[in-house]
């Protein structure tokens, strides 16, 4: 608790951040941000991590938030500094990550005059934030910070922008710790309606071919124990979205893996054939549903989500439940425990799923030219780290291989840009995750394209003493775009060849990191173990097969059973 004290706005902001439990701040200074940075100079309770680009600050704060469940905080100066945060803010918004972005603004009397480094950041970010503030009075700063943290972290989490003119920072106010919230227009519903929960329990109890479909809301609500209990109570086979990887252990017999565009044959066919689809905290997004009219055509749908706007948006729900997934899943378990049920009801269904898992596993062939298979690299990362690393990714082919061939067993283990698909996310997010969880092994799996977008953040990793292991699956292409050109555009590889690139080993060494290069299967394990033992950031340049594709794949707009690839162990086509 901070006692009442008269102070400048910049110091009031620091005090407010302390009161909200902010421990780490990712940022980059500038002219109008100097009063705030001067206040930070005397502060030991908040660690400031100096990034090399503001986009890196937003992604690092996002990675910190996803790894810890706390609110991530980033800051920038006005104008281009603030606009450089926008991609990171939008990334957090699409993936429902709690973020507070503090931007600095020109003097209040200059707003609207096209002053030097002026940008209307509240207007620019309006579509990609939960809320935004333009602070006009120094006295409002503590309350604004209090509200911003609350909004960012409650209901459906998301980013909040606080834009502060420099004269507000220089003004004075009496600081008082804020402990009262009065937000009449913001009252998230967290407890599902009991009638809907009972209707859902009845539907689950009567289903013969149920599927439990998990989204990122299960992770943000901390619902993993309740979800495990629910699945085991009624032997529900489980399919996860990209954002939910780890919330249900993939070593569990009921796990079917990820569904959707690059999902498993088992998960996609189970959703297609099920008679009840239980959606817990997931959006019905196009990468999951494929052709919407053909998605889960035989199923009654239960949809539980804390955000009422998601329910019924794409898929009509027979039983809609507005509420926090942790509460809803727990309440469902309580109802189901009081109902009679026999395992024989779903025995045939589970038998069919088990047979498919056995016959249609994820599989690949070693490249005929002897080059390194990217899938093998992921399998080795998985084996050497014992399924226990926090895995961050960029966006592209490597991202999908990371979802397919790493085994996720606990929540907040997989950190990636899902909704926006932001290249450049992986490295700064990994740095944020490592700072948030210093005892964890943090691995960034990147492509050579995505890595080059934010590779300057190697300096941040080194200066912040945040040792991460960067594994670059280097195929000399913008791989996912090349894959689409290969499959759907007659191999017309238009501007996807990026073989002209830096020597990543020398680049790593230039920043003081460990640099390694791997081109053969027998070199993979040794390189990974050397990186793990290094005690500093390591970059491993894996030279992988150039034209390997991520399979199975559902072409955009197709039914989720219309997969390219996914043959059986016996060479038989999909069921």
Buried (B, 14 or more C-beta within 10 A) or exposed (E): EBEEEEBBBBBBBBBBBBBBEBBBBBBBBBBBBBBBBBBBEEBEEBBBBBBBBBBBBBBBBBBBBBBBBBBBBBBBBBBEBBBBBBBBBBBBBBBBBBBBBBBBBBBBEBBEEEBEBBBBBBEBBEEBBBBBBBBEEBBBBBBBBBBBBBBBBBBBBBBBBBBBBBBBBBBEBEBBBBEEEEEEEBEBBBEBBEEBBBBBBBBBBBBEBBBBBBBBBBBBBBBBEBBBBBBEBBBBBBBBBBBBBBBBBBEEEBBBBBBBBBBBBBBBBBBBBBBBBBBBBBBBBBBBBBBEEBBBEEBBBBBBBBBBEBBEBBBEBBBBBBBBBBBBBBBBBEBBEEBEBEEEBBEEBBEBBBEBBEBBBBEBEEBEEEBBBBBBBBBBBBBBBEBEBBBBBBBBBBBBBBBBBBBBBBBBBBBBBBBBBBBBBBBBBBBBBBBBBEEBBBBBBBBBBBBBBBBBBBBBBBBBEBBBBBBBBBBBBBBBBBBBBBBEEEEEBEEBEBEEBBEBBEBBEEBEBBBBBBBEBEBBBEBBEEBBEBEBBBBBBBBBBBBBBBBBBBBEEBBBBBBEBBBBEEEEEBB
